[in-house]
Amino acid sequence: MHSDPRDILLKSPMTWMQVIIIGITIGLNGLDGFDVLSISYASPGIMQEWGIDRGVLGLVLVAELLGMAVGSVFLGGVADKIGRRPLMLGCLVLMAVGMFMVTTTDKTQNGLLVLSAWRVITGLGIGGMLAAVNAVAAEFANAKRKHLSVSLMSIGYPAVGAIGGLVASWLLRSHDWRAVFYFGCATTVVFIPVVFFLIPESVHWLARKQPAGALDKINRAMKHIGQPTVAALPVVSEETRKRSVMDIFRPGLIATTIILAAAYFLHITTFYYILKWVPVIVVQLGFQASTAGGILTWYMAGGATGGAVLGFLTMRYGIKPLTMGVLVLSTVLVAIFGQVAQPPADLGTIGLVCFFAGFFTNAGIVGLYAIFAHAYPTHVRATGTGFAIGVGRGGSVLAPAVAGFLFEGGFGVPSTSIVMALGSLLAAGVLTFLKLSPDAPETESTGQSSAVAGNLGGAVAHGR
């Protein structure tokens, strides 16, 4: 018998069940990716059927992103209070309901309002899920593979998005835009029993929170993942017990919270400009809607590749310089996209540029997610991650609308792309203020953690 299950998880080789759990988090993040992208795939069909212009569509596109922002900020704290597992299951239900109900909307006086409301509901589920799965990926990994596990979890978004793009393109050839949401709803429902039966509650959360029956729950989880059980609960100091989710706004962590939220906000404006407007831009260049979905697939495939490459690089190089480097390169590639996405356009060139734009923009997001998972200790990991993502999602709310109004104001794709690309460059600048400090134990039994001790709120370890 061992004394602290967190030490076992951090120091022991990962079992196959731990690897499977990380794989499920990849799928859950990918599910989030498809649910977000579904409105992008469907947007050309909605514009045509409902007779709306790009400015109005830009406002519709932000509805789900607004829900994601609210869900990340408020539901992330719920994961730290009641546990990761119940929040994930609840979020899956919200997402499934929201996806299905979108299909019931039509062009009526209140049609756009109703459609937007159901996208907000979907976004609430996605926002909470993002905070929870980031914590789960970090807490079921050992110390050596934590950055890699979080990075791999993050690439689920573009990887499944790329596959979803192929499915959406196929569906749109013979069905209307609603078919995309039927598929998304069905896939979401499938994940509910997968999470229920295969992902136990986080051992790190149970050891820190120690709810009723914590020892039995910890040992059941440890048996489930193939690790040794423990004889007693670890000792948690009184100081540690008094900590709350509000610690992310207190000295030691508040600077990290501000820096990471600002960096994510700025970069996400660039990422979501391409993500939300590529289908519309390609259609307006004279190509079919199904072809537009294919171009978006190239963007997501590039994102999956870039995220995987960055994940493996974190095992050898510092996460901060890696992330800053890809943010600068994402600025360059998005600006190049603006140059090639104008008449006479070559579809192959647009696809190639979108691949590399996705490579660098998503690698930037993966780097930021790895920083989130490490910068916050267990008791605020989902809260801190959720807050940074939620506030940062303000960039995703603004990006489609700002780009839409730039287009309506007479800006072309080249000039709009340059403006929107600057978000990534500014994010790289903000990260220069983030101070790195050595890794620290996760046990928190002494009441210490690097994320609390750092002069700027903390601690992002150098990638191993």
Protein Blocks (a to p, Z undefined) as FASTA:
>chain_A
ZZblklmmmmpccdfklmmmmmmmmmmmmmmmmmmmmmmmmmmmmmmmnopafklmmmmm
mmmmmmmmmmmmmmmmmmmmnojklmmmmmmmmmmmmmmmmmmgccdfklmmmmmmmmmm
mmmmmmmmmmmmmmmmmmmpcfklmmmmmmmmmmmmmmmmmmmmmmmmmmmmmpcfklmm
mmmmmmmmmmmmmmmmmmccdfklmmmnopghklmmmmmmmmmnopacdfbdcdddfklm
mpcfklmmgghjlmmmmmmmmmmmmmmmmmmmmmmmmmmmmmmnopafklmmmmmmmmmm
mmmmmmmmmmmmmmmmcfklmmmmmmmmmmmmmmmmmmmmcccddfklmmmmmmmmmmmm
mmmmmmmmmmmmmmpcfklmmmmmmmmmmmmmmmmmmmmmmmmmmmmnopafklmmmmmm
mmmmmmmmmmmmpccdddddfklmnopafklmpmnopaadddZZ
